[in-house]
Amino acid sequence: MLYAIGEIFLVVIGIIIAVNINNWNEQRKAKTQEIKTLKELKSALQADLVDIEFNINWHESARNACEIILEVIDKKIPYTDSLAYHFGSMTRFSQFLPDLGTYETIKASGLGLITNDSLRLEAAHYYENDIKHALGYEAINRSLFPLNMEIYRKHFYVQELLNSGIPKNYDALINDDVFISYLFETKGLRENEVRIFSDLVVKCKGLINLIDQELKKE
């Protein structure tokens, strides 16, 4: 009987050891996958950051052009060739193309793969709220583009749009209330774009920082 009990005890110990080894292996595999995922997510965020900063510069350029032209109109400054650059710049429009593939893959596999609660929540908020907000506002701006171009074509030769804008009749242009309203509207839209994308830079950098902190633990 003692021998039988000993055999049972050894079998139980063996099972416990085997289960623990298997659990350790699974945890190691999960942690390896998490690290790989976090590195891929960081790479996607770094690509987003480059795109976001490009958008900020582009919208700032258009906003600044609108401000200069409004000042020219207000002061009734005569036309000079240098204004052609600003007339072209005011129409600049960019498109934000975030890297969503990595996050969608993580979400499909289960966000629980990211074990740090704060990091997981920040990542979800960035992609589900911040990115969607930026894209949604951009879509509104894009929907106005055809109407704005109609106003633009009325007063400008559009062969070199974005590079320069040469007025057909400068005096008529600076006295057109519709065009002036267009300038104020465009300036406001670009200011909002700059604000939204500047906030996105902060969120993106914060998320990258959280990932770096998590990777340093390993």
N, C-alpha and C positions, 0 to 999 in steps of 0.2 A: 504493500500500500504506500509506504514511504517512497519507494522507487517511482510508482505511478504519479504520486503527487509532485515529485521532483521533475518528472518528464513534462507534466502539465505546466508547471511553473516556468520551465525553460522555454516551452512553446509560447506561453503568454509574453514572457520577456522578449522573445524573438519578434513576436508580432508588434509589440510596442516599439521596439527599436526600428523595425522596418517602416512602421507608420510614421515615426518621427523623421526618419531619413527621407521618406517620400515627401512629407510636408516641407522639410527644409529645402529639398530640391525644387518643389513647386514655388515656394516663396522666393528662392533665388532666381528662378526663371521669370517670375512676375516682376521682381525688382529690375532684372536686366531689361525686360520689355518696357518697364516704366521709364528707365533712364534713356533708352533708345527713343521712346515717344517724346520725352521732354526735350531731347536734343533736336528732334525733327520740328517740334512746335517752336522752339527758339529760332531755328533757321527760318521758318515761315514768318515769324514776327519780325525778324530782322529785314526780311524782304518787304514786309508791309511798311516798316519804318522808312525805308528808302522811298517807296511810292508815296507815302503820306507827306513826307517833306518836299517831294517834287510838287505835289498838289498845292501845298502851302505857298511855295515860291511862285507858282503859276497864277494862283488866285490873287496873291499880293501884287503881282505885276499888273493884272487887269484892274484891280482896285485903284492902284496908284495912277494908272493911265486915266481912269474916270475922274479922279480928283484933280489932276492937272488940267484936263479938258474943261471941267466945270469952272475952274478958276479962270481959264482963258476966256470962256464965254462970259463969265461974270464981269471981267475987266475989259471985254471987247478988244482983246489983243489981236492984231492982224495976223493973218496966216503966215507961217514960215514952214520950210520943208521939214524941220525937226518935229513938227506936230504929226506928220504922217506916221511916225513910229508909234506914237501914243494912240492915234486913231485905230491903228492895227492891233495894238496890245489890248485895247479895251474889249475886244471880242474873244480873247483867249478863253478856252474852255478845256479842262482836263477831265480824265476819267480815272477814278480810283478802282484799281483791280487787286483787291486783297487776296492773299493765298488762303482759301477756305478749305482746300482739300485735306490738309493734315488734321484740322479740327473735326471735320466731318467723319474722317476715318476713326478718330478717337471716340467720337460720340457714338458711332455705330458699334464699336467694340465695347463701349461702356465707359463713361467718365470716371467710374470707380477705379479705373486703372491708375489714375492720379491719386495717390494716397494722402497727399497734403490737402486738407480741407480748404484752406484759404486759397491756395493756388488753383484748385479745381473750380471754386466759385468765381474767382477773378477771371479765369479763362472763359468760363461759360458766359459771364457778363460781358466780357470784351466782344465775343463773337455774336452773342444773341441780342445784345443791346447796342453797344457802342458802334460796332461795324454797321449794323443794320440802320442805325440812325444816320450815319454819314452817307450811306448809299441811298437812303430814302430822300434825304435833302438834295443830294446830287441829282436824283431822278426828277425832282421838281424843277430844278434849274434847267435840266436838259429838255424838259417839255416846253420851256419858254424859248428855247433857242430858235426854232423856226420863225416865231413872231419877231424876235429881235433881229434876225437876219433880214426880214422883210423891211424893217425900219432902216437897217444898215444899207441895203441895196438901193434904197431911195436916194441916198445922199453920197454913196461912195462907189468907186470902181473896185470890184472885188477880186480882180485877177491875182493880187498878191495879199489876200486876206491873211491876217496874223503877222505878216512881215511889215506891211505898211498900209495905210488907208489914205487915199487921196480923194478929197472932197470934189464932187462935181460942181458945187456952188457953195463956197465957204460962208458967204453972207447969209444965204438961205438956211444953211445948216445951223449956225449959231443962234438963229432966231426961230427955230422950229421947236415949239413947246413939247411935241411928242418925243423928239430926239432928246431933249433935256430931261424929260421924265424917264426915258430909257436909261440915261446916264445915272440918274439917282437910283433907279431900281437895280441896275447892274452893280453899282458901287455897294449897295446894301447887301445884295446877294453874295458878292465876293467877300465882304467883311464877315458874314455869317459862315461862309465856307472856311475862311481862315480860322475863325474861332473854333468851329467844330473839329477841324483837322488838328489844330494845336492841342485841344483837349485829348484827341486820339493819340497824339505823340506821347503825352504824359501817361496815358493808360497802357500804351504799348511798351514803353520803357519800364514801367512799373512791373508789368507781367514778365518781361525778360529778366528783370532783377530777381523776382520771386523764383523763377526757374533756376537762375544761377545759384541762388542760396540753397535750393533743394539739391542741385547737382554736387555742391561742395560737401554735402553730408556723406557722400559715398566715397 
